[in-house]
Amino acid sequence: MCECLGPGSQSLVVQGADHARLDAELRQWAPQLRRTMILPGCGHWTRQERPAEVTAALADFASSLDSPRHP
């Protein structure tokens, strides 16, 4: 499973956190984590607060994955 995480900087889950350290710790729990991104000024509900940015990031993430091969 490939994973992508993108909370907002104002989310109480990550607010005030050292984002480099958070990224390193997340990779211990999700070794296939491909990327993290923090949306500046956004809260916890990133998909509702910044739908265009989240959609663009998810589309970019999905396009970076290997395409399944069909015989």
N, C-alpha and C positions, 0 to 999 in steps of 0.2 A: 504494500500500500504506500502510495506517495502522499505526502501531506504538505499543507500550506496553512499558515496561521497569520491572521491579520487583525489584531485588536486595535482600538483607538488609544491614543496617548492619555486620554482622560478617563479611560476605563479604570475602575478601582482595582481591577485584577493586575494591571501593569503600571498604574500611575506612580511615578517616582522611582520605578525600577531601573536598574542598570540594564539597558536593552541588550548589550553584548553578553552580559552574564546570563540574562534570561534566555537568550538564544542558545548559549552553550548548555544550560541546564535542560532546556526542552529537547535538545538533540540526544541527551542521555535517555529520555523516555520515548522519544520518537526518532529512532536512528535513521529513518528514511525521510526525515523532514527536509524538504528541498529549499524552502525559503520562509522567512518571516518578514513581516512589514508592520510598521506602526503608523497609523494614520494620525498625523498631528492634529490636535484639537478635537478629535472625535472621541465619543464615549464608547460604551460597551456594545451598543447595537450598530455595529459598523454597516451592516447590509441595509439597515433602514435609514441611517444618517447620511451615508455616502454611497448610494447604490451604484452610481456610474463608476466611481473609483474602484469599488469592490469587484464589479463585473469586469472591468478592464484588467484588474490584477488576476482574477480567476481565469479569464480567457488567455492571458499571457502564460499563466502557470500551466493550463491545460495544453497549450500549444507546445510547451517545452517537453511534454511527456512523449515517450516513444509511441508511435502508432502501432496498434495491433496488426500483425501480419496474417493475412489470410492465404491459404494455399491455392 
